[in-house]
Amino acid sequence: MNINTLDLNLFLVFQAIYVTGSVTRAGDRLGLSQSAVSNALKRTRERFNDPLFVRTAEGMVPTALAERLIGSVDHGLAHLNQAFDQGRTFAPGENWDYSHSGYVVLGQVLEEATGTSLEDLIADYVLDPLDLDDIVADQGPAIPAPAVHAFTAERGTWEDSTFWNPSWTIADGAAETTTISDMASSFDAIVGRGEVLDEESWQAMIDPVLIGFGEPLDGCRACHTLDENYSYGLGVVLSGDWVKQTPSFGGYASAVVTLPASRASDERSVTIAVAVTYTHDSPVTGCGTTIGCTVRGHVGSRVSRTSRADAAWLLVVV
């Protein structure tokens, strides 16, 4: 197949039919007429020489080929959306904004500088020295059993997102699945106690040197003045004496926070890790996720536990 002659809009239609299970609802989702969607599906079928979807009483059911294609289609469309949404509104050094693409570039730099894959570098320098046996690297959608299932309406319909492909979110070789205990122990060792880095690098990671930098800017959703409650270190969020990350993906959300040993009165780190999955009416907040706000609000008491009726919680304190 020659991509130079391929209409990429066909993949938007393919994705919409896969998500909605209906030509009509796919048209509603995309703002297209039913005949336009049907015509696009016809052209896509001709391209792949496959029906792709079979009409049944339950709706449009994907064929085996469509099931194999959807991960790559989601991946590609997500990259395109990300690319079109990356316009910068200020020159480097003039303001602060969050850009996840830096992690992707960093992975490529590390591989180029060392001649070693990022997956092997992470294993050699982090996973193996810390005996993190439950962290599994897989750039695809596989999750070792047993897996906590997640659900989301991000694609316009409430669906099981457990095995969505995360490869587009991070550098090749850095997509990993972990247990909550390994998430807590790794963050405690790396951030809380600085066991992987030398002293200078560890302090640079958690040093709040950006407090007071940045300002709100029209057209930049994340631009704001960094303060004691929220500033950024090297790859981590700083909130008072605490250091945290709040990763989320496709119906999963988590937070891990640590009081570094260097900031604790007894020179012992404290790390809390929480993971949740959402129900249909779970709110999403200005913190990115409810769990991110909840943990931010409770870290001041060092070790706190809270609960919600609409989320499944897992919590580990190290």
Protein Blocks (a to p, Z undefined) as FASTA:
>chain_A
ZZklpcfklmmmmmmmmmnopaklmmmmnopafklmmmmmmmmmmmnopgkiacdfkbcc
ddfklmmmmmmmmmmmmmmmmmmmmccfbdehiaccddfklmmmmmmmmmmmnopafklm
mmmmmmmmnopakbccdfblbdcddddddddfknopacdfklacfklmpcehiaccddfk
lmmmmmmmmmmnopmbcfklmmmmmmckkgoiacddehiakgccddfklccdehiacehj
bccddddeehiacddddddfklpfnlpacdddddddddfklccdfkopaklmmmmmmmmn
opacdddfkbccddddZZ
